[in-house]
Amino acid sequence: MNVEIIRARYRPHRITTLFVGESAPVSGAFFYYGNSALARHMETALTANGLGGNGEFLERFKAPFVLP
């Protein structure tokens, strides 16, 4: 799938926090494909800090953050 299309799929309507992590892939691994080291480490870090949850990581990552 085209990198810009997949990137736009996870862009929220209103951006409140911006994580800048990686550019378009050469290797085929990409954060928004969910197959990169950055995606795995972000999920691990968020989960370890109580920001995990149910469902697919990238969908949760895109959702507005609400403090518990």
N, C-alpha and C positions, 0 to 999 in steps of 0.2 A: 504494500500500500504506500502511496505517496507520503513522504515525511510531513509536508505541510498540511495535508488533509488529516492525518492522525494527530498531529500537534493541535490543530484547531478543534478537534473533537473534545479535547480535555480542557480547553480554555474556558474559564468561567465567564459569565456575563459581566461581572464586576470583579476586577482584580484588586485584592486587598494586601496580599503578600506575594512577592515575586521571588522565586528560586531560579537562579541562573546556573545551569549545570552542564549542559553539553550542547554541541552543535549537531547538525545533521550527520548521520553515521556514514562511515566508509565501510565498516566491518559488518554492518547489518544489525548490530546491537544498538538499541535506542531506548531511552528512558520511557517514552510513550508506547513502545512495543511491549514494555515490561520485561525485557530480556537483557537488560544491562546491569552492570555492577552498581551503578548509581541508583537504579530503581530498587534493587535488593537492599542496598544499604540504607536508603531513605525509609523503606518500609520497616526495616529492623529498628532504626533509630526512633521512628514515630511510635512503633508498638512498644518499645522499651520504656518510653516516656509517657505511657498511658494514653496515647493518641491513636491506638489501633482501633479495631472495630470489626464489624461483620461486613462481608462483601468483598468485592474485588478492590485491591489496593488503589489502582488509578482512579476509580470512581470515588473512593473515599478521599483521595488526595485532592481531587477537583472540588469536592463539596465545601461549602462554607464551614469554617472552623467554629465550633461552639464549645466553650469551656464546660466541663462536667459540673 
